[in-house]
């Protein structure tokens, strides 16, 4: 696929994400970027219910701090999928390996990546503000 084709497909995926179903659009966009997995869950989309289900999945051992995760700024949430270390080599097929002994990602330190999508309430969302939300949600 040419860069021009990829760019057009990414623009379409972004438009669909902005105008369609959050979960479907986000999965399609990530798929265009080369990220996909069948390891997924259907969780509630309402922020408080979503957070409660995540806490239940963790066995109640880790509580999601609503202030740190900025739940008040969420309109909806979607659990997209989980990539585990058994899937990473297949995703990297045809690409320079990051799983080498010469630096980069250390394969034995990766257990999984969880992809979520959040529909945030309208507002001025600078990169700095988004990064702060992402960082606080990860460390809740």
Number of C-alpha atoms within 10 A of each C-alpha: 6 7 8 9 10 13 13 12 15 18 13 15 21 16 13 17 18 13 10 13 11 20 22 13 20 24 23 20 22 15 14 15 12 10 18 19 14 9 11 13 11 11 16 17 20 14 21 16 14 19 21 16 15 17 15 13 11 11 10 12 9 12 14 19 14 16 13 16 20 17 22 12 17 17 14 20 23 24 21 23 21 19 20 15 15 12 14 18 15 10 14 14 9 8 9 8 12 15 16 11 9 8 8 10 13 12 15 8 8 14 10 13 12 12 17 14 17 18 16 16 12 9 7 8 11 9 9 9 11 13 12 15 17 14 13 16 17 11 10 14
